[in-house]
């Protein structure tokens, strides 16, 4: 059984999102985004046994526009970022279950390469077959299969400096992926397997997601260079930050903000170039967008409409028939429960998320209480 609203079928269509589906023998950067294969299989089995069906972006769009209602037991599956295991682990599972799914991808993470094999286990010995990002050939094959729909997730999926406020000093311990991504963009597709070698002492400025940032701050290279030379491994982080703030006081300015023209070009790249890049690979229209990390702004939402997107994240209303929404609501399919109970607990969590997405008020109240 699953929780449902009484009355006619005008409940929301749940969009359940995942990132990576894999078991990690050791903790690595970004491995926290992986859901165990056992949890995922159990959830898919539950949905199959209870006669749920999946839908595509186009079908959801028609439902929301009031053109073609979807059956009540419909869910949509999203996979963010385009992880390799979305092919090598997920594809066979979803094919067997008969569920379509959507992957939102970021061009900066995509490169050329051969199609890699399916895997039933994710170990260190076969890590190159599951940990990383999808390549062009895999994306093209999956799209041609009719099982997988590819849409946009921004061009960079990065964070940019938002001001000249210094908040930390890079020491190789705390994860700041955007530092390496922005310094070495050509290495982004391989960053999960290869160190990007950000210099110790690199100053960490206040930063924001690429599509919620109003105006990017561009640090002065001379300040960066001097800051790196001052790094002292024997100092505490507080001491290192104090040293950089003292260095900052010696500069009239330690950077500049992007011009209006640069800002327009940045947004055009994130929104329009992303559509063109993905369309070139799959030879199909790209009309839907999930904001990386959910970050957006009124300005970006308007730009997304002008760029031709029909639906985007991150909404707060139910995805109901005829609601005419532009921003759809999505719900995480999983929660990081303790390992001994994670499979069973995530079945119940999935049921609650479906009920929440369908508008069950008691469940919605429960989540509001838990967020406090």
MILO-688883 format. One record per residue (C-alpha): residue number from 1; residue in three letters; x, y, z. Coordinates in pm, 1 decimal. Example, Ala and Ser with C-alpha at 12.3 -4.5 7.8 and 13.67 -1.06 7.14 Angstrom:
2
@nr=1, rest=Ala, px=1230.0, py=-450.0, pz=780.0
@nr=2, rest=Ser, px=1367.0, py=-106.0, pz=714.0
END
This chain:
372
@nr=1, rest=Unk, px=0.0, py=0.0, pz=0.0
@nr=2, rest=Unk, px=100.3, py=360.4, pz=-43.4
@nr=3, rest=Unk, px=-50.2, py=674.4, pz=104.6
@nr=4, rest=Unk, px=-282.0, py=861.8, pz=-129.2
@nr=5, rest=Unk, px=-526.0, py=1149.5, pz=-138.1
@nr=6, rest=Unk, px=-897.2, py=1083.3, pz=-151.6
@nr=7, rest=Unk, px=-1104.4, py=1199.0, pz=-444.7
@nr=8, rest=Unk, px=-1032.1, py=1240.0, pz=-814.1
@nr=9, rest=Unk, px=-687.8, py=1216.0, pz=-964.6
@nr=10, rest=Unk, px=-566.5, py=1572.2, pz=-933.4
@nr=11, rest=Unk, px=-277.5, py=1490.1, pz=-705.8
@nr=12, rest=Unk, px=82.3, py=1580.1, pz=-779.8
@nr=13, rest=Unk, px=315.1, py=1370.5, pz=-992.2
@nr=14, rest=Unk, px=620.0, py=1282.6, pz=-777.1
@nr=15, rest=Unk, px=959.9, py=1356.3, pz=-926.3
@nr=16, rest=Unk, px=1207.3, py=1137.7, pz=-736.5
@nr=17, rest=Unk, px=1569.3, py=1236.0, pz=-777.8
@nr=18, rest=Unk, px=1896.1, py=1051.4, pz=-729.2
@nr=19, rest=Unk, px=2256.0, py=1123.2, pz=-821.6
@nr=20, rest=Unk, px=2478.3, py=814.4, pz=-821.0
@nr=21, rest=Unk, px=2386.6, py=449.1, pz=-758.3
@nr=22, rest=Unk, px=2695.3, py=265.2, pz=-636.4
@nr=23, rest=Unk, px=2861.3, py=94.7, pz=-341.0
@nr=24, rest=Unk, px=3189.8, py=253.6, pz=-236.4
@nr=25, rest=Unk, px=3459.8, py=46.6, pz=-69.0
@nr=26, rest=Unk, px=3624.8, py=367.4, pz=44.8
@nr=27, rest=Unk, px=3510.4, py=724.4, pz=93.4
@nr=28, rest=Unk, px=3610.7, py=961.0, pz=-187.2
@nr=29, rest=Unk, px=3511.7, py=1314.0, pz=-289.8
@nr=30, rest=Unk, px=3147.8, py=1313.2, pz=-395.1
@nr=31, rest=Unk, px=3089.1, py=949.8, pz=-289.6
@nr=32, rest=Unk, px=2835.0, py=1083.6, pz=-38.9
@nr=33, rest=Unk, px=2605.9, py=1136.3, pz=-339.2
@nr=34, rest=Unk, px=2588.5, py=762.5, pz=-403.6
@nr=35, rest=Unk, px=2295.2, py=546.2, pz=-298.5
@nr=36, rest=Unk, px=2367.7, py=177.3, pz=-243.7
@nr=37, rest=Unk, px=2261.8, py=-59.9, pz=-519.8
@nr=38, rest=Unk, px=2057.7, py=-261.9, pz=-269.0
@nr=39, rest=Unk, px=1854.3, py=43.2, pz=-165.6
@nr=40, rest=Unk, px=1788.9, py=143.3, pz=-525.3
@nr=41, rest=Unk, px=1686.5, py=-206.2, pz=-633.5
@nr=42, rest=Unk, px=1453.9, py=-238.6, pz=-334.5
@nr=43, rest=Unk, px=1282.3, py=91.2, pz=-419.5
@nr=44, rest=Unk, px=1244.0, py=2.4, pz=-786.2
@nr=45, rest=Unk, px=1106.1, py=-339.0, pz=-690.1
@nr=46, rest=Unk, px=857.8, py=-176.3, pz=-452.6
@nr=47, rest=Unk, px=730.9, py=61.2, pz=-721.7
@nr=48, rest=Unk, px=706.3, py=-218.8, pz=-976.2
@nr=49, rest=Unk, px=515.1, py=-448.7, pz=-738.1
@nr=50, rest=Unk, px=271.4, py=-170.4, pz=-661.2
@nr=51, rest=Unk, px=203.1, py=-104.3, pz=-1028.7
@nr=52, rest=Unk, px=359.1, py=238.3, pz=-1064.2
@nr=53, rest=Unk, px=457.7, py=363.5, pz=-1406.5
@nr=54, rest=Unk, px=714.4, py=623.5, pz=-1504.6
@nr=55, rest=Unk, px=680.7, py=931.1, pz=-1721.7
@nr=56, rest=Unk, px=906.0, py=1146.7, pz=-1937.3
@nr=57, rest=Unk, px=957.3, py=1522.2, pz=-1921.7
@nr=58, rest=Unk, px=726.7, py=1564.7, pz=-2221.8
@nr=59, rest=Unk, px=451.1, py=1361.1, pz=-2057.0
@nr=60, rest=Unk, px=489.4, py=1558.4, pz=-1734.1
@nr=61, rest=Unk, px=478.2, py=1881.9, pz=-1933.3
@nr=62, rest=Unk, px=151.8, py=1780.7, pz=-2101.4
@nr=63, rest=Unk, px=5.9, py=1682.9, pz=-1763.8
@nr=64, rest=Unk, px=98.8, py=2015.8, pz=-1605.8
@nr=65, rest=Unk, px=-29.8, py=2210.1, pz=-1907.5
@nr=66, rest=Unk, px=-364.9, py=2030.6, pz=-1877.1
@nr=67, rest=Unk, px=-332.9, py=1850.0, pz=-2210.9
@nr=68, rest=Unk, px=-303.3, py=1483.9, pz=-2113.2
@nr=69, rest=Unk, px=-351.2, py=1363.8, pz=-1754.4
@nr=70, rest=Unk, px=-116.3, py=1101.6, pz=-1618.6
@nr=71, rest=Unk, px=-241.5, py=800.9, pz=-1419.8
@nr=72, rest=Unk, px=-238.6, py=842.4, pz=-1043.7
@nr=73, rest=Unk, px=34.1, py=583.9, pz=-989.4
@nr=74, rest=Unk, px=289.7, py=772.5, pz=-1196.2
@nr=75, rest=Unk, px=634.7, py=879.6, pz=-1083.5
@nr=76, rest=Unk, px=923.8, py=1043.5, pz=-1263.4
@nr=77, rest=Unk, px=1287.0, py=951.0, pz=-1205.8
@nr=78, rest=Unk, px=1563.6, py=1211.1, pz=-1225.3
@nr=79, rest=Unk, px=1936.8, py=1147.2, pz=-1202.2
@nr=80, rest=Unk, px=2145.8, py=1460.5, pz=-1152.2
@nr=81, rest=Unk, px=2494.6, py=1531.9, pz=-1289.2
@nr=82, rest=Unk, px=2531.1, py=1242.8, pz=-1535.6
@nr=83, rest=Unk, px=2731.5, py=994.7, pz=-1330.7
@nr=84, rest=Unk, px=2872.4, py=696.0, pz=-1520.9
@nr=85, rest=Unk, px=2684.4, py=450.2, pz=-1299.5
@nr=86, rest=Unk, px=2358.9, py=594.9, pz=-1436.8
@nr=87, rest=Unk, px=2455.5, py=382.1, pz=-1738.7
@nr=88, rest=Unk, px=2661.0, py=91.3, pz=-1610.2
@nr=89, rest=Unk, px=2452.2, py=18.9, pz=-1299.0
@nr=90, rest=Unk, px=2113.9, py=186.7, pz=-1347.1
@nr=91, rest=Unk, px=2034.1, py=117.8, pz=-1712.8
@nr=92, rest=Unk, px=1997.6, py=-263.2, pz=-1684.4
@nr=93, rest=Unk, px=1787.5, py=-230.2, pz=-1367.0
@nr=94, rest=Unk, px=1549.8, py=22.1, pz=-1521.4
@nr=95, rest=Unk, px=1529.5, py=-166.4, pz=-1849.1
@nr=96, rest=Unk, px=1424.8, py=-483.1, pz=-1668.3
@nr=97, rest=Unk, px=1167.2, py=-289.0, pz=-1463.1
@nr=98, rest=Unk, px=1036.4, py=-108.2, pz=-1769.6
@nr=99, rest=Unk, px=1087.3, py=238.2, pz=-1618.7
@nr=100, rest=Unk, px=1202.1, py=535.3, pz=-1823.1
@nr=101, rest=Unk, px=1425.4, py=790.1, pz=-1652.2
@nr=102, rest=Unk, px=1579.4, py=1129.8, pz=-1712.7
@nr=103, rest=Unk, px=1940.2, py=1233.5, pz=-1664.3
@nr=104, rest=Unk, px=2024.1, py=1602.0, pz=-1638.6
@nr=105, rest=Unk, px=2379.0, py=1657.9, pz=-1757.9
@nr=106, rest=Unk, px=2645.8, py=1927.8, pz=-1747.0
@nr=107, rest=Unk, px=2855.5, py=1974.7, pz=-2063.2
@nr=108, rest=Unk, px=3170.7, py=2054.6, pz=-1864.3
@nr=109, rest=Unk, px=3168.5, py=1695.6, pz=-1730.5
@nr=110, rest=Unk, px=3120.8, py=1527.9, pz=-2070.6
@nr=111, rest=Unk, px=3403.2, py=1400.7, pz=-2289.4
@nr=112, rest=Unk, px=3459.5, py=1150.4, pz=-2569.6
@nr=113, rest=Unk, px=3523.7, py=781.9, pz=-2504.8
@nr=114, rest=Unk, px=3409.5, py=425.2, pz=-2569.0
@nr=115, rest=Unk, px=3092.7, py=275.2, pz=-2424.5
@nr=116, rest=Unk, px=3182.8, py=105.5, pz=-2097.6
@nr=117, rest=Unk, px=3035.5, py=-225.8, pz=-1976.9
@nr=118, rest=Unk, px=2749.9, py=-289.6, pz=-1736.5
@nr=119, rest=Unk, px=2850.6, py=-386.1, pz=-1382.7
@nr=120, rest=Unk, px=2662.3, py=-563.0, pz=-1105.0
@nr=121, rest=Unk, px=2923.5, py=-478.8, pz=-841.2
@nr=122, rest=Unk, px=3109.9, py=-152.5, pz=-789.7
@nr=123, rest=Unk, px=3457.4, py=-223.7, pz=-653.8
@nr=124, rest=Unk, px=3800.4, py=-67.0, pz=-668.9
@nr=125, rest=Unk, px=3903.5, py=-326.1, pz=-927.5
@nr=126, rest=Unk, px=3644.1, py=-204.4, pz=-1179.9
@nr=127, rest=Unk, px=3615.0, py=158.0, pz=-1066.1
@nr=128, rest=Unk, px=3681.0, py=294.7, pz=-1417.1
@nr=129, rest=Unk, px=3357.1, py=129.3, pz=-1531.9
@nr=130, rest=Unk, px=3128.8, py=302.6, pz=-1282.7
@nr=131, rest=Unk, px=3284.5, py=602.7, pz=-1104.9
@nr=132, rest=Unk, px=3303.2, py=912.6, pz=-1319.9
@nr=133, rest=Unk, px=3078.2, py=1077.5, pz=-1574.4
@nr=134, rest=Unk, px=2895.8, py=965.8, pz=-1887.0
@nr=135, rest=Unk, px=3067.4, py=1025.5, pz=-2219.3
@nr=136, rest=Unk, px=2918.9, py=1127.2, pz=-2553.5
@nr=137, rest=Unk, px=2881.7, py=774.4, pz=-2688.9
@nr=138, rest=Unk, px=2705.6, py=648.8, pz=-2377.5
@nr=139, rest=Unk, px=2469.4, py=945.3, pz=-2378.2
@nr=140, rest=Unk, px=2390.6, py=892.3, pz=-2745.0
@nr=141, rest=Unk, px=2327.5, py=518.8, pz=-2700.8
@nr=142, rest=Unk, px=2104.8, py=570.1, pz=-2397.2
@nr=143, rest=Unk, px=1905.2, py=842.8, pz=-2571.2
@nr=144, rest=Unk, px=1856.0, py=626.1, pz=-2880.9
@nr=145, rest=Unk, px=1728.6, py=341.0, pz=-2662.7
@nr=146, rest=Unk, px=1414.5, py=537.6, pz=-2577.4
@nr=147, rest=Unk, px=1459.1, py=447.6, pz=-2211.8
@nr=148, rest=Unk, px=1653.9, py=758.4, pz=-2110.1
@nr=149, rest=Unk, px=1579.8, py=1124.8, pz=-2165.5
@nr=150, rest=Unk, px=1861.5, py=1380.4, pz=-2139.2
@nr=151, rest=Unk, px=1803.2, py=1737.4, pz=-2030.7
@nr=152, rest=Unk, px=2002.3, py=2034.1, pz=-1899.1
@nr=153, rest=Unk, px=2183.5, py=2090.1, pz=-1570.3
@nr=154, rest=Unk, px=2372.9, py=2409.5, pz=-1652.3
@nr=155, rest=Unk, px=2700.0, py=2425.1, pz=-1845.0
@nr=156, rest=Unk, px=2945.2, py=2440.7, pz=-1554.9
@nr=157, rest=Unk, px=2773.1, py=2315.2, pz=-1237.0
@nr=158, rest=Unk, px=3025.0, py=2520.0, pz=-1044.3
@nr=159, rest=Unk, px=3037.5, py=2787.0, pz=-778.8
@nr=160, rest=Unk, px=3196.9, py=3124.1, pz=-841.7
@nr=161, rest=Unk, px=3344.3, py=3384.9, pz=-610.1
@nr=162, rest=Unk, px=3063.5, py=3616.4, pz=-503.3
@nr=163, rest=Unk, px=3259.5, py=3890.3, pz=-324.1
@nr=164, rest=Unk, px=3603.9, py=3982.0, pz=-191.8
@nr=165, rest=Unk, px=3516.9, py=3836.9, pz=149.7
@nr=166, rest=Unk, px=3780.3, py=3580.6, pz=250.9
@nr=167, rest=Unk, px=3629.3, py=3281.1, pz=429.5
@nr=168, rest=Unk, px=3904.0, py=3016.0, pz=427.8
@nr=169, rest=Unk, px=4246.4, py=2908.8, pz=304.7
@nr=170, rest=Unk, px=4277.1, py=2593.4, pz=97.4
@nr=171, rest=Unk, px=4484.2, py=2327.7, pz=275.0
@nr=172, rest=Unk, px=4385.9, py=2013.3, pz=84.3
@nr=173, rest=Unk, px=4157.4, py=1886.6, pz=362.8
@nr=174, rest=Unk, px=3822.4, py=2060.8, pz=324.8
@nr=175, rest=Unk, px=3650.2, py=1996.6, pz=-6.9
@nr=176, rest=Unk, px=3612.7, py=2300.2, pz=-231.3
@nr=177, rest=Unk, px=3559.8, py=2137.2, pz=-572.9
@nr=178, rest=Unk, px=3493.3, py=2465.8, pz=-748.3
@nr=179, rest=Unk, px=3852.0, py=2577.8, pz=-696.8
@nr=180, rest=Unk, px=3990.5, py=2296.8, pz=-911.8
@nr=181, rest=Unk, px=3701.6, py=2307.3, pz=-1156.9
@nr=182, rest=Unk, px=3750.4, py=2679.6, pz=-1222.9
@nr=183, rest=Unk, px=4129.7, py=2658.4, pz=-1240.2
@nr=184, rest=Unk, px=4139.4, py=2349.2, pz=-1461.4
@nr=185, rest=Unk, px=3806.2, py=2324.6, pz=-1648.0
@nr=186, rest=Unk, px=3954.3, py=2089.7, pz=-1906.7
@nr=187, rest=Unk, px=4012.9, py=1830.5, pz=-1631.7
@nr=188, rest=Unk, px=3659.0, py=1835.6, pz=-1489.1
@nr=189, rest=Unk, px=3541.4, py=1510.0, pz=-1656.6
@nr=190, rest=Unk, px=3820.3, py=1319.7, pz=-1476.1
@nr=191, rest=Unk, px=3819.3, py=1501.2, pz=-1143.4
@nr=192, rest=Unk, px=3663.6, py=1208.7, pz=-954.3
@nr=193, rest=Unk, px=3964.2, py=992.6, pz=-1038.4
@nr=194, rest=Unk, px=4242.3, py=1252.0, pz=-1059.1
@nr=195, rest=Unk, px=4361.7, py=1520.9, pz=-820.9
@nr=196, rest=Unk, px=4330.4, py=1869.0, pz=-969.4
@nr=197, rest=Unk, px=4627.5, py=1997.8, pz=-765.1
@nr=198, rest=Unk, px=4489.1, py=2324.1, pz=-634.0
@nr=199, rest=Unk, px=4784.7, py=2511.0, pz=-478.8
@nr=200, rest=Unk, px=4800.6, py=2504.6, pz=-99.9
@nr=201, rest=Unk, px=4720.9, py=2846.9, pz=35.5
@nr=202, rest=Unk, px=4476.1, py=2932.8, pz=-240.3
@nr=203, rest=Unk, px=4234.4, py=3188.3, pz=-90.7
@nr=204, rest=Unk, px=3872.0, py=3082.4, pz=-59.9
@nr=205, rest=Unk, px=3632.2, py=3368.8, pz=-113.7
@nr=206, rest=Unk, px=3261.2, py=3380.9, pz=-42.1
@nr=207, rest=Unk, px=3105.9, py=3179.4, pz=-323.3
@nr=208, rest=Unk, px=2766.2, py=3098.9, pz=-471.8
@nr=209, rest=Unk, px=2617.7, py=2854.3, pz=-721.7
@nr=210, rest=Unk, px=2672.4, py=2951.7, pz=-1082.2
@nr=211, rest=Unk, px=2303.2, py=3009.1, pz=-1153.6
@nr=212, rest=Unk, px=2206.7, py=3190.0, pz=-834.5
@nr=213, rest=Unk, px=2502.6, py=3429.5, pz=-850.7
@nr=214, rest=Unk, px=2403.7, py=3778.7, pz=-954.8
@nr=215, rest=Unk, px=2752.8, py=3912.5, pz=-1023.6
@nr=216, rest=Unk, px=3075.0, py=3713.4, pz=-1027.2
@nr=217, rest=Unk, px=3378.6, py=3845.7, pz=-840.7
@nr=218, rest=Unk, px=3706.8, py=3794.5, pz=-1027.1
@nr=219, rest=Unk, px=4009.7, py=3794.8, pz=-791.6
@nr=220, rest=Unk, px=4331.7, py=3974.2, pz=-880.8
@nr=221, rest=Unk, px=4590.2, py=3713.8, pz=-996.8
@nr=222, rest=Unk, px=4863.5, py=3905.2, pz=-814.0
@nr=223, rest=Unk, px=4676.7, py=3874.2, pz=-484.2
@nr=224, rest=Unk, px=4623.7, py=3502.1, pz=-545.4
@nr=225, rest=Unk, px=4991.7, py=3450.3, pz=-621.1
@nr=226, rest=Unk, px=5108.9, py=3634.1, pz=-310.5
@nr=227, rest=Unk, px=4852.7, py=3452.9, pz=-93.5
@nr=228, rest=Unk, px=4983.0, py=3113.7, pz=-206.0
@nr=229, rest=Unk, px=5342.0, py=3207.4, pz=-121.0
@nr=230, rest=Unk, px=5235.7, py=3292.9, pz=236.4
@nr=231, rest=Unk, px=5092.1, py=2948.5, pz=312.0
@nr=232, rest=Unk, px=5236.9, py=2795.1, pz=628.0
@nr=233, rest=Unk, px=5138.4, py=2434.1, pz=702.4
@nr=234, rest=Unk, px=5226.9, py=2475.9, pz=1069.8
@nr=235, rest=Unk, px=4966.0, py=2747.1, pz=1123.8
@nr=236, rest=Unk, px=4601.6, py=2693.5, pz=1216.8
@nr=237, rest=Unk, px=4332.2, py=2782.0, pz=967.2
@nr=238, rest=Unk, px=4242.3, py=3087.9, pz=1173.0
@nr=239, rest=Unk, px=4603.8, py=3205.9, pz=1163.1
@nr=240, rest=Unk, px=4628.0, py=3150.5, pz=787.6
@nr=241, rest=Unk, px=4309.8, py=3344.6, pz=728.8
@nr=242, rest=Unk, px=4439.7, py=3630.5, pz=944.4
@nr=243, rest=Unk, px=4755.8, py=3643.2, pz=731.5
@nr=244, rest=Unk, px=4548.5, py=3672.6, pz=412.1
@nr=245, rest=Unk, px=4330.6, py=3943.2, pz=558.3
@nr=246, rest=Unk, px=4643.5, py=4136.5, pz=648.9
@nr=247, rest=Unk, px=4768.3, py=4090.5, pz=291.0
@nr=248, rest=Unk, px=4431.3, py=4210.8, pz=163.2
@nr=249, rest=Unk, px=4469.0, py=4536.6, pz=360.8
@nr=250, rest=Unk, px=4780.0, py=4616.1, pz=155.9
@nr=251, rest=Unk, px=4585.7, py=4609.9, pz=-171.7
@nr=252, rest=Unk, px=4366.4, py=4892.1, pz=-294.9
@nr=253, rest=Unk, px=4152.7, py=4623.9, pz=-456.6
@nr=254, rest=Unk, px=4194.5, py=4246.6, pz=-469.9
@nr=255, rest=Unk, px=3971.1, py=4196.5, pz=-770.8
@nr=256, rest=Unk, px=3678.3, py=4320.9, pz=-973.4
@nr=257, rest=Unk, px=3317.9, py=4230.0, pz=-1043.6
@nr=258, rest=Unk, px=3218.2, py=4106.4, pz=-1385.8
@nr=259, rest=Unk, px=3068.8, py=4361.4, pz=-1622.4
@nr=260, rest=Unk, px=2706.6, py=4349.1, pz=-1733.7
@nr=261, rest=Unk, px=2824.4, py=4218.1, pz=-2070.3
@nr=262, rest=Unk, px=3025.6, py=3939.3, pz=-1902.8
@nr=263, rest=Unk, px=2726.4, py=3851.6, pz=-1689.2
@nr=264, rest=Unk, px=2501.7, py=3818.8, pz=-1995.3
@nr=265, rest=Unk, px=2757.1, py=3596.8, pz=-2168.5
@nr=266, rest=Unk, px=2791.9, py=3378.7, pz=-1857.3
@nr=267, rest=Unk, px=2416.2, py=3322.9, pz=-1834.1
@nr=268, rest=Unk, px=2395.0, py=3261.0, pz=-2208.5
@nr=269, rest=Unk, px=2660.0, py=2991.9, pz=-2174.3
@nr=270, rest=Unk, px=2487.9, py=2828.9, pz=-1875.6
@nr=271, rest=Unk, px=2144.3, py=2826.8, pz=-2036.2
@nr=272, rest=Unk, px=2159.6, py=2846.8, pz=-2415.6
@nr=273, rest=Unk, px=2494.1, py=2680.3, pz=-2486.6
@nr=274, rest=Unk, px=2392.3, py=2389.0, pz=-2264.4
@nr=275, rest=Unk, px=2084.4, py=2321.8, pz=-2478.9
@nr=276, rest=Unk, px=2285.6, py=2334.4, pz=-2800.7
@nr=277, rest=Unk, px=2563.6, py=2111.5, pz=-2665.0
@nr=278, rest=Unk, px=2332.8, py=1833.3, pz=-2546.6
@nr=279, rest=Unk, px=2108.2, py=1857.2, pz=-2853.7
@nr=280, rest=Unk, px=2410.5, py=1808.5, pz=-3076.5
@nr=281, rest=Unk, px=2484.6, py=1478.9, pz=-2902.0
@nr=282, rest=Unk, px=2134.7, py=1331.5, pz=-2884.9
@nr=283, rest=Unk, px=1988.3, py=1499.2, pz=-3194.7
@nr=284, rest=Unk, px=1674.7, py=1586.1, pz=-2999.1
@nr=285, rest=Unk, px=1539.7, py=1908.6, pz=-2846.1
@nr=286, rest=Unk, px=1651.8, py=2000.4, pz=-2494.5
@nr=287, rest=Unk, px=1365.7, py=2190.0, pz=-2332.3
@nr=288, rest=Unk, px=1386.8, py=2120.1, pz=-1958.7
@nr=289, rest=Unk, px=1629.1, py=2237.8, pz=-1692.1
@nr=290, rest=Unk, px=1725.0, py=2139.9, pz=-1339.2
@nr=291, rest=Unk, px=1926.0, py=2410.7, pz=-1166.6
@nr=292, rest=Unk, px=2252.0, py=2275.0, pz=-1017.8
@nr=293, rest=Unk, px=2207.0, py=2260.6, pz=-642.5
@nr=294, rest=Unk, px=1866.4, py=2422.6, pz=-687.7
@nr=295, rest=Unk, px=2032.4, py=2762.7, pz=-720.9
@nr=296, rest=Unk, px=1846.8, py=3024.8, pz=-923.7
@nr=297, rest=Unk, px=1709.2, py=3377.8, pz=-902.8
@nr=298, rest=Unk, px=1418.5, py=3574.1, pz=-1054.9
@nr=299, rest=Unk, px=1660.4, py=3708.4, pz=-1316.5
@nr=300, rest=Unk, px=1777.7, py=3357.5, pz=-1408.4
@nr=301, rest=Unk, px=1422.1, py=3221.5, pz=-1420.2
@nr=302, rest=Unk, px=1332.2, py=3489.9, pz=-1672.4
@nr=303, rest=Unk, px=1647.3, py=3415.1, pz=-1870.7
@nr=304, rest=Unk, px=1557.4, py=3044.9, pz=-1871.9
@nr=305, rest=Unk, px=1217.3, py=3124.6, pz=-2022.1
@nr=306, rest=Unk, px=1378.0, py=3338.7, pz=-2291.1
@nr=307, rest=Unk, px=1627.0, py=3058.5, pz=-2360.8
@nr=308, rest=Unk, px=1333.9, py=2830.8, pz=-2447.6
@nr=309, rest=Unk, px=1297.9, py=2606.6, pz=-2144.4
@nr=310, rest=Unk, px=942.0, py=2481.2, pz=-2087.6
@nr=311, rest=Unk, px=983.5, py=2350.9, pz=-1731.1
@nr=312, rest=Unk, px=1255.1, py=2410.1, pz=-1471.8
@nr=313, rest=Unk, px=1322.1, py=2324.2, pz=-1107.3
@nr=314, rest=Unk, px=1295.3, py=2414.8, pz=-816.0
@nr=315, rest=Unk, px=928.4, py=2462.9, pz=-746.1
@nr=316, rest=Unk, px=724.1, py=2455.7, pz=-427.4
@nr=317, rest=Unk, px=381.6, py=2364.5, pz=-566.0
@nr=318, rest=Unk, px=246.0, py=2021.0, pz=-654.4
@nr=319, rest=Unk, px=293.6, py=1896.9, pz=-1010.4
@nr=320, rest=Unk, px=-81.9, py=1868.0, pz=-1067.8
@nr=321, rest=Unk, px=-284.8, py=1839.7, pz=-1385.9
@nr=322, rest=Unk, px=-347.5, py=2178.3, pz=-1544.8
@nr=323, rest=Unk, px=-146.2, py=2370.2, pz=-1286.3
@nr=324, rest=Unk, px=44.4, py=2556.7, pz=-1561.6
@nr=325, rest=Unk, px=361.2, py=2555.8, pz=-1351.2
@nr=326, rest=Unk, px=697.0, py=2668.1, pz=-1484.0
@nr=327, rest=Unk, px=890.3, py=2543.9, pz=-1179.8
@nr=328, rest=Unk, px=830.2, py=2179.0, pz=-1092.2
@nr=329, rest=Unk, px=878.6, py=2024.4, pz=-748.2
@nr=330, rest=Unk, px=1127.4, py=1742.4, pz=-693.6
@nr=331, rest=Unk, px=1188.5, py=1517.8, pz=-392.9
@nr=332, rest=Unk, px=1492.9, py=1320.8, pz=-288.2
@nr=333, rest=Unk, px=1417.9, py=949.8, pz=-317.4
@nr=334, rest=Unk, px=1656.4, py=852.9, pz=-39.4
@nr=335, rest=Unk, px=1784.6, py=948.0, pz=305.3
@nr=336, rest=Unk, px=2113.2, py=854.0, pz=469.9
@nr=337, rest=Unk, px=1982.4, py=613.7, pz=732.7
@nr=338, rest=Unk, px=2225.1, py=393.9, pz=933.3
@nr=339, rest=Unk, px=2351.0, py=105.6, pz=719.9
@nr=340, rest=Unk, px=2172.1, py=-180.6, pz=905.1
@nr=341, rest=Unk, px=1829.6, py=-28.9, pz=838.5
@nr=342, rest=Unk, px=1891.2, py=171.1, pz=521.8
@nr=343, rest=Unk, px=1708.9, py=-62.2, pz=279.5
@nr=344, rest=Unk, px=1387.5, py=-100.3, pz=481.1
@nr=345, rest=Unk, px=1391.5, py=259.0, pz=604.2
@nr=346, rest=Unk, px=1431.5, py=394.3, pz=252.2
@nr=347, rest=Unk, px=1126.1, py=202.5, pz=134.2
@nr=348, rest=Unk, px=920.5, py=385.6, pz=396.3
@nr=349, rest=Unk, px=1096.7, py=712.3, pz=312.7
@nr=350, rest=Unk, px=1008.2, py=664.9, pz=-54.8
@nr=351, rest=Unk, px=644.1, py=605.2, pz=36.6
@nr=352, rest=Unk, px=638.6, py=921.4, pz=245.2
@nr=353, rest=Unk, px=796.9, py=1127.6, pz=-33.2
@nr=354, rest=Unk, px=540.4, py=1001.4, pz=-283.0
@nr=355, rest=Unk, px=258.9, py=1089.9, pz=-44.0
@nr=356, rest=Unk, px=416.6, py=1429.9, pz=17.7
@nr=357, rest=Unk, px=446.3, py=1497.5, pz=-357.2
@nr=358, rest=Unk, px=82.6, py=1396.8, pz=-403.7
@nr=359, rest=Unk, px=-32.0, py=1650.8, pz=-145.9
@nr=360, rest=Unk, px=-95.2, py=1440.8, pz=164.0
@nr=361, rest=Unk, px=-124.8, py=1713.8, pz=426.9
@nr=362, rest=Unk, px=-26.4, py=1497.3, pz=721.6
@nr=363, rest=Unk, px=294.8, py=1393.2, pz=551.6
@nr=364, rest=Unk, px=367.6, py=1749.4, pz=442.1
@nr=365, rest=Unk, px=320.2, py=1861.3, pz=803.4
@nr=366, rest=Unk, px=555.2, py=1586.5, pz=919.3
@nr=367, rest=Unk, px=832.9, py=1709.5, pz=687.9
@nr=368, rest=Unk, px=781.1, py=2068.6, pz=800.9
@nr=369, rest=Unk, px=821.4, py=1959.6, pz=1163.1
@nr=370, rest=Unk, px=1133.7, py=1757.1, pz=1082.3
@nr=371, rest=Unk, px=1293.1, py=2055.6, pz=907.2
@nr=372, rest=Unk, px=1267.9, py=2272.9, pz=1218.2
END
